[in-house]
Amino acid sequence: MPIFGLRLSCIIALVSGAIFPLALAPLFWWPIQLLSIAGLALAFPAASTTRQAFAIGWCYSFGQFATGVSWIYVSIHSFGGTPIWLAVPMVGIFAAFLGLLPAAWFALRQYLTGNTLAWLTLPAFWIMHEWFRSWFFTGFPWLFAGEGHVDTWLSGWAPIIGSYGISFIVVLTVTMTLEALRQRKPLFLLIFSLWPIGLALQSIEWTKVEGTMTVAAVQGNVNQNDKWRREEILPTIEKYQNASKPLLGTDLILWPETAITLFLDQYRPHMKRFADEARDQGSTIITGIPYRHPSGTTLAGEFHNSVTAFGAGSGIYHKQRLVPFGEYVPLEKLIRGWIPFFDLDMSSFLEGEANQPPLLVPIISDDGNEELALIAPFICYEIAYADLVAHNAKEADLLVTVSNDAWFGDSLGPKQHMALVRMRALETQRYILRSTNTGITALVDERGHFVERIPVNAEGILTGVAQRRSGTTPYMLWGIWPTLGLAFFIAIVAMWQRRRLKKL
């Protein structure tokens, strides 16, 4: 039976969604997340039709995205040149569009299962919408429930079922608690046993240490408004090379995404002397840099957002998951030129191929032998894709990620992004070295804990020792599929139960 009317339920859903991001970085007030999901669960019984379920689901999701991704205002207005009167509604339109995706899944839930086994179907369809949103239109895997639990007992589940599975446990915890109160059956509270089990799982070593390597990361703190100006190209190159010279002898030195604002073929003459110095001292530099296909090839003149290794190491990686409007413009021929935001520098990248080989970094191992460390790189937004990271980590000893979060200033965005890095470390039980232009640059261990970090909006150098680890976690082997399979199974059972009840 509905507790509230439809209008009040939509208001409750909107407010509940708006407080959801408080459970994520930087606050991590995870009990707020349980309260938020409870508000949604209590609002849904007011829906007797698919349209009403869509309305409640959209109100919740709109509130969630309007507060949780409000940081895109910084890139739209401050760096995209869009006036305030237009930038604010653009953020609202973006949140409204994103809200359509989970709303559609909640409407589908109402259509297929109604209120049958609601305490099971809400977690099931929640996971379905997180999964769908992770790949639809290249995906927006952001503001997932599980990402708020990098520091809770549930983090022990990450290497087994990933953040998706943690999302399922969180939503199921809420719905079973409400069901226990509704039916007055304490048996439903057994769901809370999964929380201390998660604590116990934290002690399991799913991967093993193969050795260590010295690492460093440079945070240049280059002003985003100046970054792509022609007169700043050489000073920026000098900044990164001069900052790195005292670090030579370190196994791996990491520079941020597009740290060098020349194409790789243009940078090679500037790179040669420094590359030779780095090679002589056994150091590998990995930097973000645009790559342009040479003339005479099929893709001549087209370019990628890439990272390359030079000095002692080798390899190049082209970004696979591109950011809409930042790295490519959907419906480009129709909307280019409308507003400055649709004409940002370097917003026409090509997508890189799948299954690219890791970068190679020669090191002297702990027993004095020369070895090759295998490095899996991820550029900016890619670290949000749990499936991509888990897949590429299988052949890697160490993960690195580069970013330029200067686009979002000192907003929620860089903090949320850093939390995603920590969750990927938990899921793969790998160290992750991260270098960004303006922060947060960090070294994270296999438990998702900070080893070293540089704060936002500060120029600095991070140094540390990273473990090289091998082996696969259960999540790296299975990914989301066991959790998603359970979700679909629940939906099928609920559909069957609903049909059976109708026949009685």
MOLINMO-V340303 format. One record per helix or strand. SS is the DSSP state (A for helix, B for strand). FROM is the first residue (numbers start at 1). TO is the last residue. If there is no record, write none. Layout:
ss | from | to
SS | FROM | TO
SS | FROM | TO
//
This chain:
ss | from | to
A | 6 | 23
A | 30 | 44
A | 50 | 68
A | 72 | 79
A | 84 | 113
A | 118 | 133
A | 136 | 138
A | 145 | 149
A | 153 | 183
A | 186 | 201
B | 208 | 219
A | 230 | 245
B | 252 | 254
B | 260 | 263
A | 264 | 280
B | 284 | 292
B | 303 | 311
B | 314 | 314
B | 316 | 318
B | 324 | 324
B | 328 | 328
A | 332 | 335
A | 340 | 343
B | 350 | 350
B | 359 | 364
B | 370 | 379
A | 380 | 384
A | 386 | 393
B | 398 | 403
A | 405 | 408
A | 412 | 428
B | 432 | 436
B | 441 | 444
B | 450 | 454
B | 460 | 470
A | 474 | 478
A | 481 | 503
//
